């Protein structure tokens, strides 16, 4: 049975892995982890099948997983079968043992904010990489949501950031690798506009690249 994501983690990280697993499933992402294996099954064999049957391999990186032989074996199965790897750092570490398998992949850092704030952003990142249309999560409950989104001026002539809906973004910005750049907090520079995702309110914005003086 095919899965969206296989979650690989060290045993000591099981608590946070469980929170991630439950949240991703609540957001419509079909996840698989070792606890889904039925009792009496051949553990190693079935785990390998589950990894190969997944569209993406979510690697929870920590000092514990860096030293875990089982995590290393799972990573190599995913790498050898060309399963898309999404490295998620639970702490600020530089991997050595797993460096070859995650080379070229951008890290998603969960430790930069409280877990509940970062998980919605992780969902957007995973759906983007799976080819599902990303839908930015709503702002935190502590922030009152504006009654109506400010309208984008027909002609932008100043140097300020202006809101732009996902549907109004140019097609080149909606490409998987471009949306991933925006979701990571970086900006995209086009011929006319500069684009970004305002993480405070989870809305896309743009401004003129060379505003008139």
N, C-alpha and C positions, 0 to 999 in steps of 0.2 A: 504493500500500500504506500502510495507516494505521500510525502509530507512537505509542508512549506519549509520548515526549519528543524534541524536537529541541534539540540543544545548540549554542548560538551563542557564539563566543569569538573573541578576537583571535589572530592568528597567533603572537605571542610568548608566549601563554598555552597553547600547544598541549600542552605536557608535562603540566600539571595537568589540562587538558581530557581528555587521553587516560586519565589515572588515574580521573577521574570516570566517563568513558564505560565503561571496563572494569568498574568496580565496580558501576555501576547495572545493567549487563547480567548480571553474576553474581548479582544479587538479583532477577532476573526482570522488570526494566524494559526494555522494547524501546526502545532509543535509536537516534537517527540523527544523524550529523554529516557534515561535508563530505567526509571521507575515504571515506564509504560510496558516493559517486557513482562509477559505472562509468567507466572510461577512454573518452574520445571523446564523452562526453555533453555536451550544451549546459549548461554549468555554472550560469549564472544561472537559466535556465528550470527545470532539474531541482531546483535548491536551493529555488526558490519553491514548487514542487509538494510537496516534502518537508515544508516548514514548514506549509503548508496542511493536509497529511494527518496532522499530529501533534495529539495531544490537549493537549499542554502545550509551552511554549517556555521552555527553561532558559537564561537569560541569565547568562553568567559576566561579572560586572562587575569591571573593573580600570581603571587609568589608560590601559592600552593599548586596551581595548575602547571606552572612553569617546571615544577619538580615532579610532576605526576607522570608515571610511565603509561598509565591507561589513557590519559589525555593525549599524550604523544602518539600512541597507537591510533587513537580515533582521528587525530589531525592528519596522520599520514594516509589513512584510508580515504579521507575526504580529498586530500591533495592528489593522491594517485588516481582518483576517479573524477578529478576536475570538478568537484563540487564547489560552488561559490562560497568562499570563506568570509565571514563577517567577524573580525576580532573586536571584542568588547572588553575594555580594560576596567576591572573592578578597583584597581589601585594604580598609582603612578609607577609603573615598572617598565623596563626595557627587556623584552624577551630575548633569550639567547638560544635555548633548546628548540623553540618553536619558530625561530626567526625565518628560516627558509620557507616554511609553509605559508607564512603570513606576509611575505615580502610583496610589496606592491599594493597592499590593501591599506586603506585608511582606517585608523583606530577610531572606535566610538567610545568615548570616555564617560563612564557612568559616575565616576567619583567627583566630578566637578560640581555637582548639585545633589540635593537630596534625591533618593531613588525615585520617589513618586513624581518628581518634576522631570526627570530624565527619561522615564519609561515611555511617555507619549512621543517624545522625540525619537526614541529608538524604534518605535512602531512605524513612524514616517520613513525612517531610513531603511528599515527592512522591506516595507511595501514598495518603496522606490526601487530597491535592488531586485525585488521579485517581479517587477514590471507592473505592479498594481498601482493605480492612480493614487498618489499620496493625498491625504486630507489632513492639513495641520490641525492638531488638537486644540480644543477651546482653551482660553486663558485660565490660569488658576482661579479657584473660587474666591480667593482673597482679593482678587482684582475685579472690580465691577466691570462688566462687559458694556461697552457703549451701545446705546439704543440703536444707532444706525451707523454704518460704515461711511466715513467721509468719501464723497465722490471725487474721482480723479478728474482734474481740470482737463478740458478738451485740448488745450495747448499749454504745455508746461514751459514756462519761460524763466523760472527762477532756479536756484541751486538747492532747494529743499527736497527732502524725501516725500513722496506721495504714495498713498496706498494703491495697489493694483491687485485685482482678483486673480486667482489661479487661471480661470478661463480666459482672462484678457492677456495673459503672458504670451509672448511670441513662441512659436513652435520650437525654435531652437533652444529656448530656455527650458522648455518642458522635457527635453531629452533626459534620459536617465542619469547620465553622468553630470549634466548641468544642474538638475534639481538636487542631486546629492551634494554638490558643492554648496548650493544655497542652504540646504538643511544642516550642513556642517558649520555654518556661521560665517562662511566666506562670501565675497561679493563676486558677481559676474559682470564683466565689462563688454558691452556691445558697441555698435557703431555710434548709436545716438544716446542710449541710456546705460546707467549702471543699476544693477538689480541686487537686492538682498532680501533675507528673511528676518524681520524684526522679531527676535525670540521673546521679547517681553510680552508682546500681544499676539504672537504667532500669525502675523500677516505679512504678505509679500509687499515690497516697496520698490520704487524706482525713482531715479532723478536724472537730470540731464548730465551727460558726460562733459560737455563744454557749454555751460550756460552763458547767455549773452551778458556782457558787462554793461 
